[in-house]
């Protein structure tokens, strides 16, 4: 799958300016890594107090669909990258006509639409959970027959951190989900633009129904890839979610070596198949029968790669800058077992209280967000220890994350 987007013809050397669509914590950490390498940064974000603003050389406040704001960002940048995928792909494509966008928009369009992503992976022969695209209200009965229960109903766009998803385990929950689907179509018309849609139309799907799989563990692999196809891969992470939000990543993953190797092999093949440039995070389910199934893709730095800031020889953020700039990719070596734990708004007060007495093996990263709301990612902590089991014990002992104690008491 080759992208037609504009990409730099020569390496982008330090001293040049990288524009970032998005000023959240990922943009902040990209800029911090890139500034250490000598790059300048311009950031576009609608929030006045965006986390990346204090570390940007140029800040453009505006909506991501604002063509004038995009042009201002492009004029201040030698290349433009994005730190999240919930963007106006048409606006990004228009920007790519005047300034290189190394990541391209082809993969962006897939990653922001679950049905297109599943269809592209299936077409490439990569394993995904059984699913059905729902482009019309009339698609529901066939979708439910095809997928069966238990299942997950997901919006095709806009959902993240568990939002836009419903778990269906009983006939009553399936009936409630059907009502949600039919109400959504009544509000906006039969198709995304009101036009007639054919059964199973991926591009026009508003929802997908996906079989819920029984799995042993969730894994992710982050692949760095340059435009010329050179690749480097980070060690797989074992990930645990709580209420749909990533709670912690564990590296090395507690899975057989053969599973790690297969996950890396699949992730590299997917990155090549989709012509990814920059970073591609591939999330997997390791099933109880030993198989790996691809869950989701993210064409950017990823929460499950934050452990690399302290435990790897090259962080995912430095590697991202190297990849989009056409520089040699950094060597990837894991220095230590590590557990990354997210700090949400509800965790922040306890973490700040414990900070003066934390074990020195704790590496605290806070994102500079002004308002600590429940469920909002305020930072993360990397805990480096002789084993991941020891790191988990250290995390629980702080009392900052009650989820850890709850899991131990109710395994």
Helices and strands as residue ranges (DSSP letters): E 17-21, H 25-36, E 40-45, G 53-55, E 58-61, H 67-75, E 79-82, H 89-95, H 106-111, H 114-123, E 131-134, G 137-139, H 140-147, E 151-155, E 165-168, H 171-188, E 207-211, E 215-225, E 231-233, E 237-242, E 245-251, H 257-273, E 278-287, E 292-298, G 303-305, H 308-311, H 316-325, E 337-344, H 345-354, G 355-357, E 362-366, E 377-385, H 388-397, H 402-409
